[in-house]
Amino acid sequence: MERVEQVGVLGGGQLGRMLALAGYPLGIRTALYDPEPAACAGQVAPLLSAPYDHWHLLQQFVQDKQCITYEFENVPLRTAQWLAERVPVRPTPRALELFQDRLSEKRFLRDSGIPVPRFAEVDIAKPLSALESVGCPCVVKTRRFGYDGKGQVVARSEEQFLQAVRLLQAQPLIAEELVPFDREVSVLGVRSLDGEVAIYPLVENHHREGILRLSLAPAPNASEQVIAAAQEYVTRLLQSLDYVGIVAIEMFQVGEQLLANEVAPRVHNSGHWTIEGAETSQFENHLRAICGFALGSTAPRGFSAMVNLIGELPPVEKVLAIPNAHLHLYGKQPRPGRKIGHITIRADSPGQRNNLLEEVFALYPPGRVCPSRPHSSQEHAQG
C-alpha cells in the first residue's frame, strides 16, 4: 500500500497551494486551515475554514497529521504553540515568535553575527531618540503585520520622521536607516530533521511599490565573497534555531557587504523560480524537510527569471507561446496590487533568459508600464 504522509498547513494562499501541488508526487497530502472560505489553495487541497482560535476545530484538524507547517508568518503565535503541544510544528513556533516582530528579528540577526542596518525601537514618548540612533533619512515601520510595502514610511527630515510616527503610532514601531544599496538579493536555505543543510543560489530581486516584481537566478555577477557570506548567514540562522524547513533572508548588497533586511520563516516569493529552475523546488524541499526525508539537490537548471503577475494577467495564450515560459496562476480574482500568478523563464544562458524576458514584457500594450519590469533606477523597498 502506498505510504501517505499527512501534513497540515496553516494558511490557504498561493504558497499553500504550491506546497499542496508539490506534495502529490511524493505521496504527501496536505490539508489547509484558513479563516477565509475562498482561500485559493482550497481549489487543490482540502480546506477547513475557521478562525485561528477555534480550538475545537483545530483539534479536529491535527488528527492524523504527521506535522503542521505554515505558509505565512502572521499566523497567531498562540495557535502555533497550542498545536505544537499536540503535533510537531515545523518550523518551530520560536521562528514565528522571532520573525513576526521586526524588532526581535533585527536583534536576533545582530546577536547571531548577521549584519543588519542600524535600527532602534521608537518610544512614542520620546521618538527623536530613535532618530538620533539611526540617522536621517530613515524608514519608520510597524513592528508587526507589514508586508509588500505596507506599514512603513520613508522619512528624509526630522519633520517627516515625526509625521510618520504620528501616522503609524497605533502600533509599536521601529526605525531603520535608509540603506543606499546597490541591489536587493535573497538567499533560501533548507534544513532537514537530521540537520542536513542545502542552500539555493543567490537571487537578485527587483521591487516596485514594495512588491516583488522580478527575480533573477542565479544573481548576475555575484562575487564569491558575496555568495559565501549569504551562505554563511543562512546556515548560521538555520543551525542556531534548530530550524526545520525552508527559510529566506532578504538582504541589501552594498559593495561587497550584505545587510539582512527581513527573514521569512517559510517558502518565499523569491524562490518561485525553483519550480522549473532548480533540481528540487523550494516547495518540495520544504515538504521533504518537515516530513523527515532526505533533501533534494538545490542546483540550478541553467538561468531563470520569475516575473510576478500583479493585478492583471497578460494574454495567457501569448505567454504559453513563449519558449521555456511556465505559467502559474493562483486561482485569484484580479485586483490592483494583488499577486495573481507568476511566470518562470528558464534558459541555458543569461542572454537567452534576458531575450525571453523581453518577450514577456512585450505582452503589455504600448504606453502601459509592465507590472513586473524593473525601473531603470532602483527603488528602495526596505520592507
C-alpha positions as CSV (number, residue, x, y, z in Angstrom):
1,M,0.0,0.0,0.0
2,E,1.3,3.5,-0.8
3,R,2.7,5.4,2.1
4,V,0.9,8.7,2.5
5,E,2.2,11.5,4.8
6,Q,-0.4,13.9,6.1
7,V,0.7,17.5,6.6
8,G,-1.4,20.4,7.9
9,V,-0.8,23.8,6.5
10,L,-1.8,27.0,8.3
11,G,-2.8,29.4,5.6
12,G,-4.5,28.9,2.3
13,G,-2.9,31.3,-0.1
14,Q,-0.8,30.7,-3.1
15,L,2.1,29.4,-1.1
16,G,-0.1,26.8,0.5
17,R,-1.4,26.0,-3.0
18,M,2.1,25.4,-4.3
19,L,3.0,23.3,-1.3
20,A,0.0,21.1,-1.9
21,L,0.8,20.6,-5.5
22,A,4.4,19.7,-4.7
23,G,3.3,17.1,-2.3
24,Y,1.2,14.9,-4.6
25,P,4.1,13.3,-6.5
26,L,5.8,12.4,-3.2
27,G,2.8,10.8,-1.6
28,I,2.4,13.8,0.8
29,R,-1.1,15.0,1.2
30,T,-1.8,18.5,2.6
31,A,-4.8,19.8,4.4
32,L,-5.3,23.6,4.8
33,Y,-6.6,25.7,7.6
34,D,-7.6,29.3,6.8
35,P,-10.3,31.7,8.1
36,E,-11.1,32.6,4.5
37,P,-13.6,30.1,3.0
38,A,-12.5,31.1,-0.6
39,A,-8.7,30.8,0.1
40,C,-7.2,29.9,-3.3
41,A,-5.3,26.8,-2.0
42,G,-8.7,25.2,-1.3
43,Q,-9.0,24.6,-5.1
44,V,-6.3,22.0,-4.9
45,A,-6.4,20.5,-1.4
46,P,-9.0,20.1,1.4
47,L,-9.6,23.3,3.3
48,L,-11.0,23.8,6.8
49,S,-12.2,27.3,7.2
50,A,-12.4,28.7,10.7
51,P,-10.8,31.3,13.0
52,Y,-7.3,30.6,14.2
53,D,-8.6,30.4,17.8
54,H,-11.3,27.9,17.2
55,W,-9.7,25.2,19.4
56,H,-12.2,22.5,18.8
57,L,-11.8,22.6,15.0
58,L,-8.1,22.9,15.4
59,Q,-8.1,19.7,17.4
60,Q,-10.0,18.0,14.6
61,F,-7.6,19.5,12.0
62,V,-4.5,17.9,13.6
63,Q,-5.9,14.4,13.7
64,D,-3.8,12.0,11.6
65,K,-1.3,14.8,10.7
66,Q,2.4,13.9,10.9
67,C,3.3,17.5,11.3
68,I,2.0,21.1,10.9
69,T,3.6,23.9,8.9
70,Y,2.6,27.4,7.9
71,E,2.7,29.4,4.7
72,F,2.8,32.9,6.2
73,E,4.4,34.3,9.3
74,N,1.4,36.1,10.7
75,V,-0.3,33.0,12.0
76,P,-1.2,33.8,15.6
77,L,1.7,32.6,17.8
78,R,-0.7,31.2,20.4
79,T,-2.2,29.0,17.7
80,A,1.2,27.6,16.7
81,Q,2.2,27.0,20.3
82,W,-1.1,25.3,21.1
83,L,-0.7,23.0,18.1
84,A,2.9,22.2,19.0
85,E,1.7,20.7,22.2
86,R,-0.2,18.1,20.2
87,V,1.8,17.5,17.0
88,P,5.2,18.7,15.7
89,V,5.1,22.2,14.2
90,R,7.9,22.8,11.7
91,P,9.5,25.3,11.6
92,T,9.3,25.7,15.3
93,P,6.9,28.4,16.8
94,R,10.1,30.1,18.1
95,A,10.8,31.1,14.5
96,L,7.3,32.7,14.3
97,E,7.8,34.5,17.6
98,L,11.1,36.0,16.4
99,F,10.2,37.0,12.9
100,Q,6.7,38.3,13.4
101,D,8.2,41.3,15.1
102,R,10.7,43.4,13.2
103,L,12.5,44.5,16.4
104,S,13.0,40.9,17.7
105,E,14.0,39.9,14.2
106,K,16.7,42.6,13.9
107,R,18.0,41.9,17.4
108,F,18.2,38.1,16.7
109,L,20.1,38.7,13.4
110,R,22.5,41.2,15.0
111,D,23.1,38.9,18.0
112,S,23.7,35.9,15.6
113,G,26.5,37.9,13.9
114,I,24.5,38.6,10.7
115,P,24.9,42.3,9.7
116,V,21.8,44.5,9.7
117,P,21.1,48.1,9.0
118,R,21.1,50.4,12.1
119,F,17.8,50.2,13.9
120,A,16.1,51.4,17.0
121,E,12.8,50.9,18.8
122,V,10.6,54.0,18.6
123,D,9.5,55.3,22.0
124,I,6.3,57.3,21.4
125,A,7.0,59.4,24.4
126,K,10.4,60.4,23.1
127,P,10.6,59.4,19.4
128,L,13.6,61.6,18.5
129,S,15.9,59.3,20.4
130,A,15.4,56.6,17.7
131,L,16.1,59.2,15.0
132,E,19.4,60.0,16.8
133,S,20.3,56.3,16.7
134,V,19.6,55.6,13.1
135,G,20.1,58.9,11.4
136,C,18.3,60.5,8.6
137,P,17.0,59.5,6.0
138,C,15.4,56.5,7.7
139,V,12.3,54.2,7.4
140,V,9.7,54.1,10.1
141,K,7.9,50.7,10.2
142,T,5.3,49.0,12.2
143,R,6.9,46.1,14.1
144,R,4.2,43.6,13.0
145,F,2.0,42.8,10.1
146,G,3.6,44.9,7.4
147,Y,4.3,43.2,4.1
148,D,4.6,44.2,0.4
149,G,5.5,47.7,1.4
150,K,2.6,48.2,3.9
151,G,3.1,49.7,7.3
152,Q,6.2,51.8,6.5
153,V,7.1,55.4,5.7
154,V,10.4,56.9,4.5
155,A,11.4,60.0,6.3
156,R,14.1,62.4,5.0
157,S,13.8,65.0,7.7
158,E,13.0,65.3,11.3
159,E,9.6,66.7,10.5
160,Q,8.8,63.8,8.1
161,F,10.0,61.4,10.8
162,L,7.6,62.8,13.4
163,Q,4.8,62.8,10.8
164,A,5.5,59.1,10.1
165,V,5.4,58.3,13.8
166,R,2.1,60.1,14.2
167,L,0.7,58.2,11.2
168,L,1.7,54.7,12.4
169,Q,1.7,55.1,16.2
170,A,-1.4,53.0,16.7
171,Q,1.1,50.1,16.6
172,P,4.6,49.6,18.1
173,L,7.2,51.0,15.8
174,I,10.8,50.5,14.7
175,A,13.1,53.0,12.9
176,E,15.8,51.8,10.5
177,E,18.4,53.6,8.5
178,L,17.6,54.0,4.8
179,V,20.2,51.9,3.1
180,P,21.8,53.2,-0.2
181,F,22.0,49.7,-1.6
182,D,23.4,48.6,-5.0
183,R,20.8,45.9,-5.3
184,E,18.5,43.6,-3.4
185,V,19.2,39.9,-3.1
186,S,17.8,36.9,-1.2
187,V,19.1,33.5,-0.2
188,L,16.9,30.5,0.6
189,G,18.2,27.7,2.7
190,V,16.6,24.4,4.0
191,R,17.4,22.2,6.9
192,S,16.2,18.7,7.4
193,L,15.2,16.9,10.6
194,D,18.7,15.3,10.9
195,G,20.5,18.6,10.4
196,E,21.3,18.4,6.7
197,V,21.5,21.9,5.2
198,A,21.1,22.8,1.5
199,I,21.2,26.3,0.0
200,Y,19.8,27.7,-3.2
201,P,21.8,30.1,-5.4
202,L,21.7,33.8,-4.5
203,V,18.9,35.6,-6.3
204,E,18.6,39.3,-7.4
205,N,15.3,40.9,-6.7
206,H,13.5,43.9,-8.1
207,H,10.7,45.6,-6.3
208,R,8.2,48.4,-7.1
209,E,5.7,49.9,-4.6
210,G,7.1,47.5,-2.0
211,I,6.1,44.4,-4.0
212,L,8.5,41.9,-5.6
213,R,8.2,42.2,-9.4
214,L,11.2,40.2,-10.8
215,S,13.8,37.7,-9.6
216,L,16.9,36.6,-11.5
217,A,18.5,33.4,-10.5
218,P,21.4,32.9,-10.0
219,A,22.1,36.6,-9.2
220,P,24.1,38.1,-12.0
221,N,27.8,39.0,-11.3
222,A,27.7,37.9,-7.7
223,S,31.3,37.6,-6.3
224,E,32.5,34.5,-4.5
225,Q,32.8,36.7,-1.4
226,V,29.1,37.8,-1.5
227,I,27.9,34.2,-2.3
228,A,29.9,32.8,0.6
229,A,28.6,35.5,3.0
230,A,25.0,34.7,2.1
231,Q,25.5,31.0,2.5
232,E,27.2,31.6,5.9
233,Y,24.4,33.8,7.2
234,V,21.5,31.4,6.2
235,T,23.4,28.4,7.6
236,R,24.0,30.2,10.9
237,L,20.3,31.1,11.1
238,L,19.2,27.5,10.4
239,Q,21.5,25.9,12.9
240,S,21.1,28.4,15.7
241,L,17.3,27.8,15.7
242,D,17.5,24.1,15.1
243,Y,15.3,25.0,12.2
244,V,13.4,22.5,10.0
245,G,12.2,23.6,6.6
246,I,12.8,26.5,4.2
247,V,13.8,29.9,5.3
248,A,14.5,33.1,3.2
249,I,16.7,36.0,4.1
250,E,16.2,39.2,2.1
251,M,19.3,41.4,2.0
252,F,20.7,44.6,0.7
253,Q,24.0,44.4,-1.2
254,V,26.2,47.4,-0.6
255,G,29.5,46.9,-2.4
256,E,30.7,43.5,-1.2
257,Q,28.7,43.7,2.0
258,L,25.3,42.1,2.7
259,L,22.9,43.6,5.2
260,A,20.0,41.4,6.3
261,N,16.6,43.2,5.9
262,E,14.0,40.6,6.6
263,V,13.6,36.9,7.3
264,A,10.7,34.8,6.1
265,P,10.3,31.5,8.0
266,R,8.6,29.8,5.2
267,V,8.6,29.2,1.4
268,H,9.1,32.6,-0.3
269,N,8.2,34.5,-3.4
270,S,11.8,35.0,-4.4
271,G,12.1,31.2,-4.6
272,H,9.2,30.5,-7.0
273,W,11.7,30.2,-9.9
274,T,12.9,26.9,-8.3
275,I,9.8,25.0,-9.6
276,E,11.2,24.8,-13.0
277,G,14.7,26.4,-12.4
278,A,16.2,24.1,-9.8
279,E,16.7,20.4,-9.5
280,T,14.3,20.4,-6.5
281,S,11.8,23.2,-5.9
282,Q,11.6,25.1,-2.6
283,F,8.2,23.6,-2.0
284,E,9.3,20.0,-2.5
285,N,12.3,20.6,-0.3
286,H,10.2,22.2,2.5
287,L,8.0,19.1,2.5
288,R,10.9,16.7,2.4
289,A,12.5,18.5,5.4
290,I,9.4,18.6,7.6
291,C,8.4,15.0,6.8
292,G,11.9,13.7,7.7
293,F,13.1,12.8,4.2
294,A,16.5,13.5,2.6
295,L,16.8,16.9,0.9
296,G,16.8,17.2,-2.9
297,S,19.5,19.0,-4.8
298,T,19.3,22.8,-4.9
299,A,21.4,23.1,-8.0
300,P,20.1,25.5,-10.7
301,R,19.0,24.2,-14.1
302,G,20.6,26.9,-16.2
303,F,19.5,30.6,-15.8
304,S,16.0,31.5,-14.6
305,A,13.7,34.5,-14.1
306,M,10.5,34.8,-12.1
307,V,8.0,37.5,-13.2
308,N,5.2,38.3,-10.7
309,L,1.8,38.9,-12.2
310,I,0.4,41.8,-10.2
311,G,-3.2,42.9,-10.5
312,E,-3.8,41.7,-14.1
313,L,-2.9,38.9,-16.5
314,P,-1.3,39.2,-19.8
315,P,-2.9,37.1,-22.6
316,V,-2.5,33.5,-21.4
317,E,-2.2,32.1,-25.0
318,K,0.7,34.5,-25.7
319,V,2.5,33.6,-22.5
320,L,2.3,29.9,-23.4
321,A,3.7,30.7,-26.9
322,I,7.0,31.9,-25.5
323,P,9.6,29.1,-25.4
324,N,10.6,27.9,-21.9
325,A,8.0,30.1,-20.3
326,H,6.0,28.4,-17.5
327,L,2.8,30.0,-16.3
328,H,1.5,29.6,-12.7
329,L,-2.0,31.0,-11.9
330,Y,-3.2,31.1,-8.3
331,G,-6.9,31.0,-8.9
332,K,-7.4,34.5,-7.6
333,Q,-9.7,37.2,-9.0
334,P,-7.5,40.1,-10.4
335,R,-7.5,43.4,-8.5
336,P,-4.9,46.2,-8.2
337,G,-1.8,45.2,-6.2
338,R,-2.8,41.6,-5.9
339,K,-0.4,38.7,-6.7
340,I,-2.4,36.5,-9.0
341,G,0.3,34.4,-10.6
342,H,3.8,34.3,-11.9
343,I,5.8,33.3,-15.0
344,T,9.1,31.4,-14.8
345,I,11.6,31.7,-17.6
346,R,14.4,29.1,-17.8
347,A,17.2,29.3,-20.3
348,D,20.7,28.0,-21.0
349,S,22.5,31.3,-20.9
350,P,21.9,34.8,-19.3
351,G,21.5,36.3,-22.7
352,Q,18.8,33.8,-23.8
353,R,17.0,34.4,-20.5
354,N,17.0,38.1,-21.0
355,N,15.7,37.8,-24.5
356,L,12.8,35.7,-23.3
357,L,12.1,38.2,-20.6
358,E,11.8,40.9,-23.2
359,E,9.1,38.7,-24.9
360,V,7.2,38.6,-21.7
361,F,7.5,42.4,-21.1
362,A,6.3,42.9,-24.7
363,L,3.0,41.3,-24.0
364,Y,1.8,44.6,-22.4
365,P,0.3,47.2,-24.7
366,P,2.5,50.2,-25.8
367,G,2.2,53.1,-23.4
368,R,1.5,50.7,-20.4
369,V,4.1,50.1,-17.7
370,C,4.7,46.4,-17.4
371,P,3.7,45.5,-13.9
372,S,6.9,43.5,-13.5
373,R,9.6,45.4,-15.4
374,P,12.1,46.9,-13.0
375,H,12.6,50.7,-13.1
376,S,15.9,51.9,-14.7
377,S,16.8,53.3,-11.3
378,Q,16.4,51.1,-8.2
379,E,13.5,51.9,-5.9
380,H,14.0,51.5,-2.2
381,A,12.0,48.6,-0.9
382,Q,13.2,48.3,2.7
383,G,10.1,46.4,3.8
